[in-house]
Amino acid sequence: MTKQRFWVVGGDYTCMEFKSLRDGGSTIVGPFEDRDEAQAEWKKLSEEHRSKATARFTIASEQIRA
């Protein structure tokens, strides 16, 4: 049986093309056992960085064997 864990990843990028993160600008939060928890953290981080056009966050998932 497999389960999923969720992570919120992203941060402050060097440009609006979002190809590379600034040095020291990366953020990784998690793991979360529930996607709703990860989404709540994603919303919080996105709101905190709302004024920064070069900040972006996403939810990543991984399969784990339970």
PDBQT receptor file of N, H, CA, C and O in Angstrom, charges set to zero:
ATOM      1  N   MET A   1       0.841  -1.186   0.000  1.00  0.00    +0.000 N 
ATOM      2  CA  MET A   1       0.000   0.000   0.000  1.00  0.00    +0.000 C 
ATOM      3  C   MET A   1       0.885   1.249   0.000  1.00  0.00    +0.000 C 
ATOM      4  O   MET A   1       1.902   1.298   0.692  1.00  0.00    +0.000 OA
ATOM      5  N   THR A   2       0.493   2.242  -0.773  1.00  0.00    +0.000 N 
ATOM      6  H   THR A   2      -0.332   2.202  -1.336  1.00  0.00    +0.000 HD
ATOM      7  CA  THR A   2       1.258   3.492  -0.814  1.00  0.00    +0.000 C 
ATOM      8  C   THR A   2       0.414   4.630  -0.272  1.00  0.00    +0.000 C 
ATOM      9  O   THR A   2      -0.811   4.643  -0.388  1.00  0.00    +0.000 OA
ATOM     10  N   LYS A   3       1.106   5.573   0.318  1.00  0.00    +0.000 N 
ATOM     11  H   LYS A   3       2.101   5.562   0.412  1.00  0.00    +0.000 HD
ATOM     12  CA  LYS A   3       0.506   6.801   0.816  1.00  0.00    +0.000 C 
ATOM     13  C   LYS A   3       1.223   7.965   0.155  1.00  0.00    +0.000 C 
ATOM     14  O   LYS A   3       2.229   7.783  -0.530  1.00  0.00    +0.000 OA
ATOM     15  N   GLN A   4       0.699   9.155   0.366  1.00  0.00    +0.000 N 
ATOM     16  H   GLN A   4      -0.119   9.304   0.923  1.00  0.00    +0.000 HD
ATOM     17  CA  GLN A   4       1.360  10.357  -0.136  1.00  0.00    +0.000 C 
ATOM     18  C   GLN A   4       1.720  11.265   1.023  1.00  0.00    +0.000 C 
ATOM     19  O   GLN A   4       1.000  11.358   2.018  1.00  0.00    +0.000 OA
ATOM     20  N   ARG A   5       2.859  11.934   0.865  1.00  0.00    +0.000 N 
ATOM     21  H   ARG A   5       3.443  11.858   0.057  1.00  0.00    +0.000 HD
ATOM     22  CA  ARG A   5       3.243  13.036   1.747  1.00  0.00    +0.000 C 
ATOM     23  C   ARG A   5       3.347  14.261   0.874  1.00  0.00    +0.000 C 
ATOM     24  O   ARG A   5       3.652  14.174  -0.315  1.00  0.00    +0.000 OA
ATOM     25  N   PHE A   6       3.089  15.412   1.481  1.00  0.00    +0.000 N 
ATOM     26  H   PHE A   6       2.842  15.483   2.447  1.00  0.00    +0.000 HD
ATOM     27  CA  PHE A   6       3.072  16.661   0.727  1.00  0.00    +0.000 C 
ATOM     28  C   PHE A   6       4.067  17.647   1.325  1.00  0.00    +0.000 C 
ATOM     29  O   PHE A   6       4.283  17.682   2.536  1.00  0.00    +0.000 OA
ATOM     30  N   TRP A   7       4.659  18.438   0.458  1.00  0.00    +0.000 N 
ATOM     31  H   TRP A   7       4.484  18.410  -0.526  1.00  0.00    +0.000 HD
ATOM     32  CA  TRP A   7       5.640  19.448   0.818  1.00  0.00    +0.000 C 
ATOM     33  C   TRP A   7       5.263  20.751   0.126  1.00  0.00    +0.000 C 
ATOM     34  O   TRP A   7       4.728  20.738  -0.982  1.00  0.00    +0.000 OA
ATOM     35  N   VAL A   8       5.542  21.878   0.782  1.00  0.00    +0.000 N 
ATOM     36  H   VAL A   8       5.977  21.889   1.682  1.00  0.00    +0.000 HD
ATOM     37  CA  VAL A   8       5.399  23.180   0.137  1.00  0.00    +0.000 C 
ATOM     38  C   VAL A   8       6.817  23.644  -0.184  1.00  0.00    +0.000 C 
ATOM     39  O   VAL A   8       7.656  23.758   0.710  1.00  0.00    +0.000 OA
ATOM     40  N   VAL A   9       7.078  23.909  -1.450  1.00  0.00    +0.000 N 
ATOM     41  H   VAL A   9       6.396  23.816  -2.176  1.00  0.00    +0.000 HD
ATOM     42  CA  VAL A   9       8.420  24.282  -1.898  1.00  0.00    +0.000 C 
ATOM     43  C   VAL A   9       8.353  25.545  -2.756  1.00  0.00    +0.000 C 
ATOM     44  O   VAL A   9       7.328  25.849  -3.367  1.00  0.00    +0.000 OA
ATOM     45  N   GLY A  10       9.454  26.261  -2.784  1.00  0.00    +0.000 N 
ATOM     46  H   GLY A  10      10.286  26.014  -2.288  1.00  0.00    +0.000 HD
ATOM     47  CA  GLY A  10       9.536  27.463  -3.612  1.00  0.00    +0.000 C 
ATOM     48  C   GLY A  10      10.410  28.492  -2.955  1.00  0.00    +0.000 C 
ATOM     49  O   GLY A  10      11.372  28.163  -2.261  1.00  0.00    +0.000 OA
ATOM     50  N   GLY A  11      10.065  29.758  -3.180  1.00  0.00    +0.000 N 
ATOM     51  H   GLY A  11       9.284  30.025  -3.744  1.00  0.00    +0.000 HD
ATOM     52  CA  GLY A  11      10.830  30.838  -2.582  1.00  0.00    +0.000 C 
ATOM     53  C   GLY A  11      10.948  32.021  -3.510  1.00  0.00    +0.000 C 
ATOM     54  O   GLY A  11      10.081  32.273  -4.346  1.00  0.00    +0.000 OA
ATOM     55  N   ASP A  12      12.043  32.744  -3.344  1.00  0.00    +0.000 N 
ATOM     56  H   ASP A  12      12.747  32.540  -2.664  1.00  0.00    +0.000 HD
ATOM     57  CA  ASP A  12      12.300  33.964  -4.095  1.00  0.00    +0.000 C 
ATOM     58  C   ASP A  12      13.213  33.643  -5.281  1.00  0.00    +0.000 C 
ATOM     59  O   ASP A  12      14.354  33.218  -5.099  1.00  0.00    +0.000 OA
ATOM     60  N   TYR A  13      12.703  33.848  -6.480  1.00  0.00    +0.000 N 
ATOM     61  H   TYR A  13      11.776  34.193  -6.627  1.00  0.00    +0.000 HD
ATOM     62  CA  TYR A  13      13.443  33.532  -7.703  1.00  0.00    +0.000 C 
ATOM     63  C   TYR A  13      14.212  34.757  -8.208  1.00  0.00    +0.000 C 
ATOM     64  O   TYR A  13      13.958  35.887  -7.790  1.00  0.00    +0.000 OA
ATOM     65  N   THR A  14      15.150  34.507  -9.109  1.00  0.00    +0.000 N 
ATOM     66  H   THR A  14      15.357  33.589  -9.449  1.00  0.00    +0.000 HD
ATOM     67  CA  THR A  14      15.995  35.591  -9.628  1.00  0.00    +0.000 C 
ATOM     68  C   THR A  14      15.293  36.444 -10.675  1.00  0.00    +0.000 C 
ATOM     69  O   THR A  14      15.698  37.579 -10.927  1.00  0.00    +0.000 OA
ATOM     70  N   CYS A  15      14.231  35.898 -11.290  1.00  0.00    +0.000 N 
ATOM     71  H   CYS A  15      13.901  34.977 -11.085  1.00  0.00    +0.000 HD
ATOM     72  CA  CYS A  15      13.513  36.653 -12.319  1.00  0.00    +0.000 C 
ATOM     73  C   CYS A  15      12.090  36.134 -12.445  1.00  0.00    +0.000 C 
ATOM     74  O   CYS A  15      11.719  35.148 -11.807  1.00  0.00    +0.000 OA
ATOM     75  N   MET A  16      11.303  36.798 -13.263  1.00  0.00    +0.000 N 
ATOM     76  H   MET A  16      11.603  37.599 -13.780  1.00  0.00    +0.000 HD
ATOM     77  CA  MET A  16       9.902  36.440 -13.439  1.00  0.00    +0.000 C 
ATOM     78  C   MET A  16       9.698  35.171 -14.279  1.00  0.00    +0.000 C 
ATOM     79  O   MET A  16       8.566  34.721 -14.453  1.00  0.00    +0.000 OA
ATOM     80  N   GLU A  17      10.766  34.607 -14.787  1.00  0.00    +0.000 N 
ATOM     81  H   GLU A  17      11.686  34.972 -14.646  1.00  0.00    +0.000 HD
ATOM     82  CA  GLU A  17      10.658  33.340 -15.513  1.00  0.00    +0.000 C 
ATOM     83  C   GLU A  17      10.705  32.147 -14.556  1.00  0.00    +0.000 C 
ATOM     84  O   GLU A  17      10.452  31.016 -14.971  1.00  0.00    +0.000 OA
ATOM     85  N   PHE A  18      11.023  32.384 -13.286  1.00  0.00    +0.000 N 
ATOM     86  H   PHE A  18      11.229  33.303 -12.949  1.00  0.00    +0.000 HD
ATOM     87  CA  PHE A  18      11.011  31.378 -12.213  1.00  0.00    +0.000 C 
ATOM     88  C   PHE A  18      11.867  30.161 -12.547  1.00  0.00    +0.000 C 
ATOM     89  O   PHE A  18      11.463  29.020 -12.322  1.00  0.00    +0.000 OA
ATOM     90  N   LYS A  19      13.067  30.425 -13.093  1.00  0.00    +0.000 N 
ATOM     91  H   LYS A  19      13.395  31.351 -13.276  1.00  0.00    +0.000 HD
ATOM     92  CA  LYS A  19      13.952  29.320 -13.473  1.00  0.00    +0.000 C 
ATOM     93  C   LYS A  19      14.966  28.973 -12.395  1.00  0.00    +0.000 C 
ATOM     94  O   LYS A  19      15.356  27.811 -12.275  1.00  0.00    +0.000 OA
ATOM     95  N   SER A  20      15.407  29.954 -11.602  1.00  0.00    +0.000 N 
ATOM     96  H   SER A  20      15.090  30.898 -11.699  1.00  0.00    +0.000 HD
ATOM     97  CA  SER A  20      16.370  29.640 -10.546  1.00  0.00    +0.000 C 
ATOM     98  C   SER A  20      16.101  30.514  -9.322  1.00  0.00    +0.000 C 
ATOM     99  O   SER A  20      15.751  31.690  -9.422  1.00  0.00    +0.000 OA
ATOM    100  N   LEU A  21      16.283  29.881  -8.164  1.00  0.00    +0.000 N 
ATOM    101  H   LEU A  21      16.568  28.925  -8.083  1.00  0.00    +0.000 HD
ATOM    102  CA  LEU A  21      16.067  30.567  -6.895  1.00  0.00    +0.000 C 
ATOM    103  C   LEU A  21      17.268  31.432  -6.543  1.00  0.00    +0.000 C 
ATOM    104  O   LEU A  21      18.405  31.099  -6.877  1.00  0.00    +0.000 OA
ATOM    105  N   ARG A  22      17.011  32.531  -5.875  1.00  0.00    +0.000 N 
ATOM    106  H   ARG A  22      16.088  32.802  -5.603  1.00  0.00    +0.000 HD
ATOM    107  CA  ARG A  22      18.106  33.360  -5.343  1.00  0.00    +0.000 C 
ATOM    108  C   ARG A  22      18.853  32.553  -4.282  1.00  0.00    +0.000 C 
ATOM    109  O   ARG A  22      18.267  31.695  -3.622  1.00  0.00    +0.000 OA
ATOM    110  N   ASP A  23      20.140  32.828  -4.122  1.00  0.00    +0.000 N 
ATOM    111  H   ASP A  23      20.616  33.525  -4.659  1.00  0.00    +0.000 HD
ATOM    112  CA  ASP A  23      20.907  32.191  -3.052  1.00  0.00    +0.000 C 
ATOM    113  C   ASP A  23      20.236  32.498  -1.719  1.00  0.00    +0.000 C 
ATOM    114  O   ASP A  23      19.973  33.657  -1.396  1.00  0.00    +0.000 OA
ATOM    115  N   GLY A  24      19.967  31.458  -0.958  1.00  0.00    +0.000 N 
ATOM    116  H   GLY A  24      20.181  30.517  -1.220  1.00  0.00    +0.000 HD
ATOM    117  CA  GLY A  24      19.316  31.627   0.339  1.00  0.00    +0.000 C 
ATOM    118  C   GLY A  24      17.833  31.908   0.241  1.00  0.00    +0.000 C 
ATOM    119  O   GLY A  24      17.199  32.183   1.260  1.00  0.00    +0.000 OA
ATOM    120  N   GLY A  25      17.256  31.850  -0.947  1.00  0.00    +0.000 N 
ATOM    121  H   GLY A  25      17.771  31.627  -1.775  1.00  0.00    +0.000 HD
ATOM    122  CA  GLY A  25      15.855  32.187  -1.131  1.00  0.00    +0.000 C 
ATOM    123  C   GLY A  25      14.907  31.009  -1.181  1.00  0.00    +0.000 C 
ATOM    124  O   GLY A  25      13.718  31.185  -1.448  1.00  0.00    +0.000 OA
ATOM    125  N   SER A  26      15.413  29.800  -0.928  1.00  0.00    +0.000 N 
ATOM    126  H   SER A  26      16.379  29.657  -0.711  1.00  0.00    +0.000 HD
ATOM    127  CA  SER A  26      14.539  28.633  -1.049  1.00  0.00    +0.000 C 
ATOM    128  C   SER A  26      13.818  28.332   0.260  1.00  0.00    +0.000 C 
ATOM    129  O   SER A  26      14.324  28.597   1.350  1.00  0.00    +0.000 OA
ATOM    130  N   THR A  27      12.632  27.775   0.117  1.00  0.00    +0.000 N 
ATOM    131  H   THR A  27      12.221  27.559  -0.768  1.00  0.00    +0.000 HD
ATOM    132  CA  THR A  27      11.808  27.391   1.259  1.00  0.00    +0.000 C 
ATOM    133  C   THR A  27      11.265  25.995   1.010  1.00  0.00    +0.000 C 
ATOM    134  O   THR A  27      10.753  25.698  -0.070  1.00  0.00    +0.000 OA
ATOM    135  N   ILE A  28      11.381  25.137   2.024  1.00  0.00    +0.000 N 
ATOM    136  H   ILE A  28      11.797  25.378   2.901  1.00  0.00    +0.000 HD
ATOM    137  CA  ILE A  28      10.795  23.805   1.989  1.00  0.00    +0.000 C 
ATOM    138  C   ILE A  28      10.101  23.604   3.327  1.00  0.00    +0.000 C 
ATOM    139  O   ILE A  28      10.735  23.701   4.378  1.00  0.00    +0.000 OA
ATOM    140  N   VAL A  29       8.799  23.325   3.293  1.00  0.00    +0.000 N 
ATOM    141  H   VAL A  29       8.285  23.247   2.439  1.00  0.00    +0.000 HD
ATOM    142  CA  VAL A  29       8.035  23.124   4.517  1.00  0.00    +0.000 C 
ATOM    143  C   VAL A  29       7.304  21.794   4.413  1.00  0.00    +0.000 C 
ATOM    144  O   VAL A  29       6.685  21.503   3.390  1.00  0.00    +0.000 OA
ATOM    145  N   GLY A  30       7.372  20.997   5.452  1.00  0.00    +0.000 N 
ATOM    146  H   GLY A  30       7.875  21.233   6.283  1.00  0.00    +0.000 HD
ATOM    147  CA  GLY A  30       6.685  19.715   5.466  1.00  0.00    +0.000 C 
ATOM    148  C   GLY A  30       7.537  18.683   6.147  1.00  0.00    +0.000 C 
ATOM    149  O   GLY A  30       8.570  19.017   6.728  1.00  0.00    +0.000 OA
ATOM    150  N   PRO A  31       7.139  17.463   6.090  1.00  0.00    +0.000 N 
ATOM    151  CA  PRO A  31       6.052  16.915   5.290  1.00  0.00    +0.000 C 
ATOM    152  C   PRO A  31       4.699  17.078   5.974  1.00  0.00    +0.000 C 
ATOM    153  O   PRO A  31       4.598  17.225   7.192  1.00  0.00    +0.000 OA
ATOM    154  N   PHE A  32       3.665  17.046   5.137  1.00  0.00    +0.000 N 
ATOM    155  H   PHE A  32       3.747  16.927   4.147  1.00  0.00    +0.000 HD
ATOM    156  CA  PHE A  32       2.285  17.056   5.598  1.00  0.00    +0.000 C 
ATOM    157  C   PHE A  32       1.659  15.744   5.166  1.00  0.00    +0.000 C 
ATOM    158  O   PHE A  32       1.868  15.295   4.039  1.00  0.00    +0.000 OA
ATOM    159  N   GLU A  33       0.899  15.133   6.046  1.00  0.00    +0.000 N 
ATOM    160  H   GLU A  33       0.729  15.497   6.961  1.00  0.00    +0.000 HD
ATOM    161  CA  GLU A  33       0.236  13.872   5.726  1.00  0.00    +0.000 C 
ATOM    162  C   GLU A  33      -1.051  14.099   4.940  1.00  0.00    +0.000 C 
ATOM    163  O   GLU A  33      -1.595  13.168   4.347  1.00  0.00    +0.000 OA
ATOM    164  N   ASP A  34      -1.531  15.330   4.939  1.00  0.00    +0.000 N 
ATOM    165  H   ASP A  34      -1.089  16.086   5.421  1.00  0.00    +0.000 HD
ATOM    166  CA  ASP A  34      -2.815  15.662   4.332  1.00  0.00    +0.000 C 
ATOM    167  C   ASP A  34      -2.633  16.839   3.374  1.00  0.00    +0.000 C 
ATOM    168  O   ASP A  34      -1.987  17.827   3.722  1.00  0.00    +0.000 OA
ATOM    169  N   ARG A  35      -3.194  16.740   2.182  1.00  0.00    +0.000 N 
ATOM    170  H   ARG A  35      -3.719  15.937   1.899  1.00  0.00    +0.000 HD
ATOM    171  CA  ARG A  35      -3.056  17.810   1.195  1.00  0.00    +0.000 C 
ATOM    172  C   ARG A  35      -3.680  19.118   1.686  1.00  0.00    +0.000 C 
ATOM    173  O   ARG A  35      -3.176  20.195   1.370  1.00  0.00    +0.000 OA
ATOM    174  N   ASP A  36      -4.762  19.039   2.448  1.00  0.00    +0.000 N 
ATOM    175  H   ASP A  36      -5.172  18.164   2.704  1.00  0.00    +0.000 HD
ATOM    176  CA  ASP A  36      -5.399  20.248   2.971  1.00  0.00    +0.000 C 
ATOM    177  C   ASP A  36      -4.464  21.021   3.896  1.00  0.00    +0.000 C 
ATOM    178  O   ASP A  36      -4.456  22.252   3.877  1.00  0.00    +0.000 OA
ATOM    179  N   GLU A  37      -3.678  20.314   4.706  1.00  0.00    +0.000 N 
ATOM    180  H   GLU A  37      -3.685  19.314   4.722  1.00  0.00    +0.000 HD
ATOM    181  CA  GLU A  37      -2.694  20.974   5.572  1.00  0.00    +0.000 C 
ATOM    182  C   GLU A  37      -1.628  21.669   4.726  1.00  0.00    +0.000 C 
ATOM    183  O   GLU A  37      -1.244  22.805   5.008  1.00  0.00    +0.000 OA
ATOM    184  N   ALA A  38      -1.158  20.983   3.696  1.00  0.00    +0.000 N 
ATOM    185  H   ALA A  38      -1.470  20.061   3.467  1.00  0.00    +0.000 HD
ATOM    186  CA  ALA A  38      -0.156  21.577   2.804  1.00  0.00    +0.000 C 
ATOM    187  C   ALA A  38      -0.729  22.802   2.097  1.00  0.00    +0.000 C 
ATOM    188  O   ALA A  38      -0.036  23.806   1.929  1.00  0.00    +0.000 OA
ATOM    189  N   GLN A  39      -1.985  22.720   1.687  1.00  0.00    +0.000 N 
ATOM    190  H   GLN A  39      -2.548  21.905   1.823  1.00  0.00    +0.000 HD
ATOM    191  CA  GLN A  39      -2.601  23.854   1.000  1.00  0.00    +0.000 C 
ATOM    192  C   GLN A  39      -2.758  25.050   1.931  1.00  0.00    +0.000 C 
ATOM    193  O   GLN A  39      -2.598  26.191   1.497  1.00  0.00    +0.000 OA
ATOM    194  N   ALA A  40      -3.065  24.811   3.197  1.00  0.00    +0.000 N 
ATOM    195  H   ALA A  40      -3.195  23.884   3.550  1.00  0.00    +0.000 HD
ATOM    196  CA  ALA A  40      -3.161  25.904   4.167  1.00  0.00    +0.000 C 
ATOM    197  C   ALA A  40      -1.804  26.592   4.327  1.00  0.00    +0.000 C 
ATOM    198  O   ALA A  40      -1.736  27.819   4.400  1.00  0.00    +0.000 OA
ATOM    199  N   GLU A  41      -0.726  25.810   4.382  1.00  0.00    +0.000 N 
ATOM    200  H   GLU A  41      -0.781  24.813   4.323  1.00  0.00    +0.000 HD
ATOM    201  CA  GLU A  41       0.622  26.389   4.493  1.00  0.00    +0.000 C 
ATOM    202  C   GLU A  41       0.990  27.130   3.215  1.00  0.00    +0.000 C 
ATOM    203  O   GLU A  41       1.594  28.200   3.277  1.00  0.00    +0.000 OA
ATOM    204  N   TRP A  42       0.635  26.576   2.050  1.00  0.00    +0.000 N 
ATOM    205  H   TRP A  42       0.145  25.706   1.999  1.00  0.00    +0.000 HD
ATOM    206  CA  TRP A  42       0.886  27.240   0.778  1.00  0.00    +0.000 C 
ATOM    207  C   TRP A  42       0.200  28.605   0.740  1.00  0.00    +0.000 C 
ATOM    208  O   TRP A  42       0.803  29.594   0.322  1.00  0.00    +0.000 OA
ATOM    209  N   LYS A  43      -1.052  28.659   1.172  1.00  0.00    +0.000 N 
ATOM    210  H   LYS A  43      -1.542  27.855   1.511  1.00  0.00    +0.000 HD
ATOM    211  CA  LYS A  43      -1.791  29.933   1.196  1.00  0.00    +0.000 C 
ATOM    212  C   LYS A  43      -1.118  30.936   2.125  1.00  0.00    +0.000 C 
ATOM    213  O   LYS A  43      -1.001  32.115   1.792  1.00  0.00    +0.000 OA
ATOM    214  N   LYS A  44      -0.676  30.466   3.294  1.00  0.00    +0.000 N 
ATOM    215  H   LYS A  44      -0.771  29.508   3.564  1.00  0.00    +0.000 HD
ATOM    216  CA  LYS A  44       0.000  31.342   4.260  1.00  0.00    +0.000 C 
ATOM    217  C   LYS A  44       1.281  31.920   3.665  1.00  0.00    +0.000 C 
ATOM    218  O   LYS A  44       1.498  33.130   3.716  1.00  0.00    +0.000 OA
ATOM    219  N   LEU A  45       2.123  31.065   3.105  1.00  0.00    +0.000 N 
ATOM    220  H   LEU A  45       1.947  30.082   3.064  1.00  0.00    +0.000 HD
ATOM    221  CA  LEU A  45       3.383  31.529   2.516  1.00  0.00    +0.000 C 
ATOM    222  C   LEU A  45       3.137  32.458   1.328  1.00  0.00    +0.000 C 
ATOM    223  O   LEU A  45       3.815  33.474   1.177  1.00  0.00    +0.000 OA
ATOM    224  N   SER A  46       2.173  32.107   0.496  1.00  0.00    +0.000 N 
ATOM    225  H   SER A  46       1.622  31.281   0.619  1.00  0.00    +0.000 HD
ATOM    226  CA  SER A  46       1.871  32.937  -0.669  1.00  0.00    +0.000 C 
ATOM    227  C   SER A  46       1.392  34.320  -0.244  1.00  0.00    +0.000 C 
ATOM    228  O   SER A  46       1.761  35.322  -0.857  1.00  0.00    +0.000 OA
ATOM    229  N   GLU A  47       0.585  34.378   0.788  1.00  0.00    +0.000 N 
ATOM    230  H   GLU A  47       0.286  33.564   1.286  1.00  0.00    +0.000 HD
ATOM    231  CA  GLU A  47       0.095  35.666   1.289  1.00  0.00    +0.000 C 
ATOM    232  C   GLU A  47       1.232  36.487   1.906  1.00  0.00    +0.000 C 
ATOM    233  O   GLU A  47       1.299  37.700   1.706  1.00  0.00    +0.000 OA
ATOM    234  N   GLU A  48       2.117  35.836   2.647  1.00  0.00    +0.000 N 
ATOM    235  H   GLU A  48       2.063  34.850   2.810  1.00  0.00    +0.000 HD
ATOM    236  CA  GLU A  48       3.261  36.533   3.261  1.00  0.00    +0.000 C 
ATOM    237  C   GLU A  48       4.178  37.150   2.208  1.00  0.00    +0.000 C 
ATOM    238  O   GLU A  48       4.801  38.180   2.465  1.00  0.00    +0.000 OA
ATOM    239  N   HIS A  49       4.269  36.544   1.039  1.00  0.00    +0.000 N 
ATOM    240  H   HIS A  49       3.762  35.708   0.830  1.00  0.00    +0.000 HD
ATOM    241  CA  HIS A  49       5.164  37.010  -0.020  1.00  0.00    +0.000 C 
ATOM    242  C   HIS A  49       4.414  37.667  -1.176  1.00  0.00    +0.000 C 
ATOM    243  O   HIS A  49       4.972  37.844  -2.259  1.00  0.00    +0.000 OA
ATOM    244  N   ARG A  50       3.179  38.021  -0.954  1.00  0.00    +0.000 N 
ATOM    245  H   ARG A  50       2.725  37.877  -0.075  1.00  0.00    +0.000 HD
ATOM    246  CA  ARG A  50       2.317  38.550  -2.009  1.00  0.00    +0.000 C 
ATOM    247  C   ARG A  50       2.891  39.780  -2.703  1.00  0.00    +0.000 C 
ATOM    248  O   ARG A  50       2.687  39.962  -3.904  1.00  0.00    +0.000 OA
ATOM    249  N   SER A  51       3.594  40.611  -1.977  1.00  0.00    +0.000 N 
ATOM    250  H   SER A  51       3.760  40.463  -1.002  1.00  0.00    +0.000 HD
ATOM    251  CA  SER A  51       4.137  41.843  -2.568  1.00  0.00    +0.000 C 
ATOM    252  C   SER A  51       5.399  41.607  -3.390  1.00  0.00    +0.000 C 
ATOM    253  O   SER A  51       5.888  42.532  -4.039  1.00  0.00    +0.000 OA
ATOM    254  N   LYS A  52       5.934  40.392  -3.374  1.00  0.00    +0.000 N 
ATOM    255  H   LYS A  52       5.537  39.641  -2.846  1.00  0.00    +0.000 HD
ATOM    256  CA  LYS A  52       7.151  40.058  -4.135  1.00  0.00    +0.000 C 
ATOM    257  C   LYS A  52       6.778  39.337  -5.422  1.00  0.00    +0.000 C 
ATOM    258  O   LYS A  52       6.345  38.185  -5.391  1.00  0.00    +0.000 OA
ATOM    259  N   ALA A  53       6.944  40.001  -6.529  1.00  0.00    +0.000 N 
ATOM    260  H   ALA A  53       7.295  40.937  -6.553  1.00  0.00    +0.000 HD
ATOM    261  CA  ALA A  53       6.572  39.418  -7.817  1.00  0.00    +0.000 C 
ATOM    262  C   ALA A  53       7.427  38.206  -8.184  1.00  0.00    +0.000 C 
ATOM    263  O   ALA A  53       7.010  37.381  -8.997  1.00  0.00    +0.000 OA
ATOM    264  N   THR A  54       8.602  38.090  -7.600  1.00  0.00    +0.000 N 
ATOM    265  H   THR A  54       8.941  38.760  -6.940  1.00  0.00    +0.000 HD
ATOM    266  CA  THR A  54       9.496  36.983  -7.942  1.00  0.00    +0.000 C 
ATOM    267  C   THR A  54       9.383  35.812  -6.971  1.00  0.00    +0.000 C 
ATOM    268  O   THR A  54      10.207  34.899  -7.023  1.00  0.00    +0.000 OA
ATOM    269  N   ALA A  55       8.397  35.814  -6.097  1.00  0.00    +0.000 N 
ATOM    270  H   ALA A  55       7.727  36.556  -6.055  1.00  0.00    +0.000 HD
ATOM    271  CA  ALA A  55       8.195  34.700  -5.164  1.00  0.00    +0.000 C 
ATOM    272  C   ALA A  55       7.115  33.774  -5.695  1.00  0.00    +0.000 C 
ATOM    273  O   ALA A  55       6.087  34.213  -6.210  1.00  0.00    +0.000 OA
ATOM    274  N   ARG A  56       7.373  32.490  -5.558  1.00  0.00    +0.000 N 
ATOM    275  H   ARG A  56       8.208  32.133  -5.139  1.00  0.00    +0.000 HD
ATOM    276  CA  ARG A  56       6.394  31.492  -6.007  1.00  0.00    +0.000 C 
ATOM    277  C   ARG A  56       6.553  30.238  -5.147  1.00  0.00    +0.000 C 
ATOM    278  O   ARG A  56       7.662  29.838  -4.796  1.00  0.00    +0.000 OA
ATOM    279  N   PHE A  57       5.418  29.637  -4.819  1.00  0.00    +0.000 N 
ATOM    280  H   PHE A  57       4.516  29.962  -5.104  1.00  0.00    +0.000 HD
ATOM    281  CA  PHE A  57       5.395  28.406  -4.038  1.00  0.00    +0.000 C 
ATOM    282  C   PHE A  57       4.461  27.407  -4.699  1.00  0.00    +0.000 C 
ATOM    283  O   PHE A  57       3.511  27.783  -5.387  1.00  0.00    +0.000 OA
ATOM    284  N   THR A  58       4.744  26.132  -4.482  1.00  0.00    +0.000 N 
ATOM    285  H   THR A  58       5.515  25.826  -3.924  1.00  0.00    +0.000 HD
ATOM    286  CA  THR A  58       3.895  25.074  -5.024  1.00  0.00    +0.000 C 
ATOM    287  C   THR A  58       3.843  23.920  -4.034  1.00  0.00    +0.000 C 
ATOM    288  O   THR A  58       4.644  23.847  -3.101  1.00  0.00    +0.000 OA
ATOM    289  N   ILE A  59       2.900  23.032  -4.247  1.00  0.00    +0.000 N 
ATOM    290  H   ILE A  59       2.250  23.092  -5.005  1.00  0.00    +0.000 HD
ATOM    291  CA  ILE A  59       2.788  21.837  -3.417  1.00  0.00    +0.000 C 
ATOM    292  C   ILE A  59       3.329  20.663  -4.214  1.00  0.00    +0.000 C 
ATOM    293  O   ILE A  59       2.897  20.406  -5.338  1.00  0.00    +0.000 OA
ATOM    294  N   ALA A  60       4.278  19.955  -3.618  1.00  0.00    +0.000 N 
ATOM    295  H   ALA A  60       4.629  20.164  -2.706  1.00  0.00    +0.000 HD
ATOM    296  CA  ALA A  60       4.847  18.756  -4.235  1.00  0.00    +0.000 C 
ATOM    297  C   ALA A  60       4.411  17.551  -3.409  1.00  0.00    +0.000 C 
ATOM    298  O   ALA A  60       4.191  17.654  -2.202  1.00  0.00    +0.000 OA
ATOM    299  N   SER A  61       4.290  16.419  -4.073  1.00  0.00    +0.000 N 
ATOM    300  H   SER A  61       4.469  16.335  -5.053  1.00  0.00    +0.000 HD
ATOM    301  CA  SER A  61       3.915  15.208  -3.337  1.00  0.00    +0.000 C 
ATOM    302  C   SER A  61       4.908  14.085  -3.639  1.00  0.00    +0.000 C 
ATOM    303  O   SER A  61       5.588  14.080  -4.665  1.00  0.00    +0.000 OA
ATOM    304  N   GLU A  62       4.962  13.153  -2.718  1.00  0.00    +0.000 N 
ATOM    305  H   GLU A  62       4.410  13.158  -1.884  1.00  0.00    +0.000 HD
ATOM    306  CA  GLU A  62       5.797  11.970  -2.916  1.00  0.00    +0.000 C 
ATOM    307  C   GLU A  62       5.019  10.745  -2.479  1.00  0.00    +0.000 C 
ATOM    308  O   GLU A  62       4.238  10.801  -1.529  1.00  0.00    +0.000 OA
ATOM    309  N   GLN A  63       5.231   9.655  -3.164  1.00  0.00    +0.000 N 
ATOM    310  H   GLN A  63       5.865   9.610  -3.935  1.00  0.00    +0.000 HD
ATOM    311  CA  GLN A  63       4.622   8.390  -2.800  1.00  0.00    +0.000 C 
ATOM    312  C   GLN A  63       5.519   7.699  -1.783  1.00  0.00    +0.000 C 
ATOM    313  O   GLN A  63       6.736   7.634  -1.954  1.00  0.00    +0.000 OA
ATOM    314  N   ILE A  64       4.908   7.188  -0.732  1.00  0.00    +0.000 N 
ATOM    315  H   ILE A  64       3.919   7.241  -0.594  1.00  0.00    +0.000 HD
ATOM    316  CA  ILE A  64       5.672   6.425   0.264  1.00  0.00    +0.000 C 
ATOM    317  C   ILE A  64       4.969   5.099   0.505  1.00  0.00    +0.000 C 
ATOM    318  O   ILE A  64       3.745   5.006   0.411  1.00  0.00    +0.000 OA
ATOM    319  N   ARG A  65       5.726   4.110   0.807  1.00  0.00    +0.000 N 
ATOM    320  H   ARG A  65       6.720   4.185   0.884  1.00  0.00    +0.000 HD
ATOM    321  CA  ARG A  65       5.142   2.811   1.129  1.00  0.00    +0.000 C 
ATOM    322  C   ARG A  65       4.754   2.801   2.594  1.00  0.00    +0.000 C 
ATOM    323  O   ARG A  65       5.545   3.161   3.466  1.00  0.00    +0.000 OA
ATOM    324  N   ALA A  66       3.547   2.390   2.846  1.00  0.00    +0.000 N 
ATOM    325  H   ALA A  66       2.905   2.097   2.138  1.00  0.00    +0.000 HD
ATOM    326  CA  ALA A  66       3.061   2.354   4.224  1.00  0.00    +0.000 C 
ATOM    327  C   ALA A  66       3.054   0.955   4.762  1.00  0.00    +0.000 C 
ATOM    328  O   ALA A  66       2.672   0.738   5.913  1.00  0.00    +0.000 OA
TER     329      ALA A  66
